[in-house]
């Protein structure tokens, strides 16, 4: 039976004003088995950011229809708006770090931290990477200090923010370099603004010229920046995002083809089916049967 999984909002009853929480994966599995949370074994869309650090065991983790192998020392970074699911059968051990855009704005602005750049547009593999022993040791010590401070009745919020920023810096240091090596600051900001606009407007248009106009640049310049960042054109990125969102709606929200075609701005369902098959080599119905 198809059941629509609701979007998961950020909740933290103890320190909602802080904007982050650290949860052991063991505790997450226990809450799932007790029925306290019921969705983590199924794909679900999140409205906050996740970092998962694996400390033991092995398993798999699904992010936007890509499976990632988990073992000790692996880190996964999951952006707001992506879908994912946990491996409740193999139960790899580790830490789940959950935080909001608002919290990132607080701690990252001063140091120009770009930890949650849209890596899924570049290579899905970059959402997972392996820490060295020293990097893992440092990160786990910072997490231990954060958890110790959080247990205090009145924790020092500035100290928590400083520790959290240090943890994010170490994750950024360990993460494989992406487009930042090839682009100057202006190009990087233009690309990230393009991705933000794409998230807002993809249901209205798939015209790359439209986005170039919104950015105050030319189609040629936008294409150059996109190729530097991802080795793909702006139109290819627009199509990739549209297809990803179509898969999300088909898999999670169980949209019907006609409903999804209208949502994505196609005049006729048949045009959407052709578009989907062109980019995935299968029809939407065939894709749904694989889920």
N, C-alpha and C positions, 0 to 999 in steps of 0.2 A: 504494500500500500504506500502510495506517495504521501509524504508528510512534509509540508513546508517548514523549513528550519528558520526561526526568526534570526534577524541580525543581532549580534551579541554586542551590547553596550558595556562601557567600562563601569565597574562598580567597586568601590572600596569603602566600606562603612567606617573604618577606623580613621583613615587619613584621606578622605575624599578631596580635601583641598590640596594635597600634595601631588596627586596625579600618577602614582606608581604603586605597584605591589609586587612582591616576590613570593612565589608559590613553589613548593617542591612538587616534582612530578608525582612522587609517591602519594602526596596528599590529594593531588588532582584525581589520581586513579581511585583512591578511597572514596572521594566524594561522588565519583561516577558510579561506583559499585553500590553505594548506599542510596543512590537515587537523588542525591542533592543536586547534581547536575546531570543532564541526560543527553547532551548533544555532542560531546567532545569526540566520540568515535565516528561521527558523521561529518561530512564537509559542512562548515558553517562560516559565515562572513563576519569578520571582526571590524569594529570601529575604533580600534586603538592599535598600538604597535606591540609586537612580541619579539623577545629574544629568548631562545631556548638553548641552554648550555647542557650538554650531555656529559654525565660523570661516570656512568657505568651501564653495562648491558648493551644490547643491540636491538634495533627495530627499524621501522619505517615511519616517515611522516609525509603526509600529502599536503602540497601547497599548489593551488591553482592547477590541478590535474598532473602535476609532476611529483613522482615519488623520490624522497631523499632518504638515503641510508643513514642510520644513526649508530654511533659508537662513541666511546669515551673520547672527549676532546673535541667533538663536533659542535659547531654553533649554527643555529638557524635564525635567520632574520625575516620576519613576516610583517609586511606593510599593512597599514590600515586599508581596509577595503578588499584585501585578499581573502581567499577561502582556504581553510586548512582543516585537518583532522589528526587526532592523536592515535598512537598505536596502543590500545588498551589491552591487547593480547600479549605482546612481548614485554611491555612495560619498561622501556629503558629508563634509567634513573637520571635525575638532573634537576635543573632549576628553570622555571618559567618566569620571565620578567615581563611585566605588563605595564605599559605607560601610554599617556595621552599626547596628542599634539600640543596641548597647552603646556604640559610639563616640559616637553622638548624645547618649546619656544623660550621657556624660562632659563634653561641650563645651556642651550646650545648657541644662542645668538652671539654671545660675547666671544666665543672661540671658533665661530664659523664651522660648527660641527655639521657634517652632511651625512650622518650615519644612515638615514633612511631615504637616500636617493632611490629613484624608481628602478632598482636593479633588475626587476623582472622584464623590463623592456630591453635589457642588454643581453643577459644570459641567465636563465633560470638557475644554472649551476652556482652563480655567485651568491645566491641566497643561503648557501651552506658552505662552510669552510672549516678547516681543522686548526686547532690551536697547538702551539708548541707546549711542552711541559711547563716552561716558565710562565708563558702567557696564561695557561689554564690555572696555575697556582696563584698568580696575581689576581685574576678575576674572581676566583672562588674566595680568596681572602677579603676582597672588597665586598663581595656579597655577604660574607659572614659579618663584617663590620656593619653593613646596612641592616641586616636582620637583628643584630644585637641592639642597635640604636632604636629600631622600630619597636622593640619590646619594652622600652622605657615608657612610663606613663605619660610624660611630656617630652617627647623627643625633640632634639635640636634640628629644626627644619633646614637651617643653613648648612649645618654639618651633613645632613642627609643629601641635600642637593649637591654639595661638593663631592661626596663619596660617589654619588650616582654619575656625576659628570666624569669623574676619574674612571669609573667602570666603562662608560661609553667611549672614552678616549682609548682605552686599552682594546676594546672591541674594534674600533676604527683602525687602530694600528695593526691588528691581526688580520683584518679583512683584506682580501685580494684587491689590488688597485683596479679601478675601472676607468671610466672616461676622463677622470680628473687629470690624468697624466698628459692627455692630448689636447685639452681645452683650457683656455684662459678663463678668468673669473666671469667675465661678461658672457662668454659663450655658455659656460656652465649654468649661469642664472637664466639665460634665455631658454636653454633646453628644459630646465626644471619648470619654468613658467609655462612652456609649451605642454608639458605633461599635466600640469595642474589644469590648464584650459581644456585639454583633451578630456580629462575626467569630468569636466563640467558640461561640455558641449557635444560629446560624441553622438548623443542621441538626436542632435539637431542637424549635424552635417559631417560629411567625411571628406570635405574639400580642404586640402592643405593650404590653398591660397587664403581661405577664411582665417585660419590660425595665424598665418604670417601677418595678415592685416591687424589682427588683435594684438599681436606682439610688437607691432610697429616696425616690422622688418620686411624683407622681400622673400618671396618663395625660394629663390636661389640660395639666399643666406640661411634660411631655415633648413633647407635640405642639407647644406654643407655642415651645419651644426649637428643635425641628426645623424649624418654619416660618421662624423667624428666620434659621436657618443656611442653609437650602436652598430655602425656599418650598415644601416638601413635608412631609406629615405623617410621623409615625414609621412608620405602616403602609406608606406609599408607599416609604420608605427601606428597610424590611425586604424588601418585594417586589423593589425594584431590586437589592438585594444578592443575593437568592436567584436572580434571573434572571441576573445577571452571573456568579455562581458556576456556575450550570447551563451557561452558554455556555462558560465556561472548561473545565469537565469534558467537555463535548461536543467541543470543539475540540482540546484538548491531550491529555486522558487517554482520549478516545474511548470514554466510557462508553456502554453500551447503555441504552435508554430505561428498561427495568425496573430495571436497576442504579442508574441515576441517581435514579429516583423513590424507591427505597428509601433511598438515601443522603440525600436531602433531606427525608425524613420523610413522604412521601405514602403513604397506605394502598394506593392503586391506581395503576398506571401511567397509566390513562386520566385520573385526576384531575390528575396532573402535566402531561400533554399539554394539557389544557384550560387549566390555570394558565399554562403557557408561552405558548400561543397568545393568551390574553387580553392578555398584557403585551408580546408581540412581533409579533402578527398573523401568526405562522407557527408551524408545528409544529416540534418538536425535529429531526425528520428533514429538514424543509425548511431549517432553519438549518444543519445539518451539510453540506448540499449547497452552501451558499454559501461554505464555508470552503476 
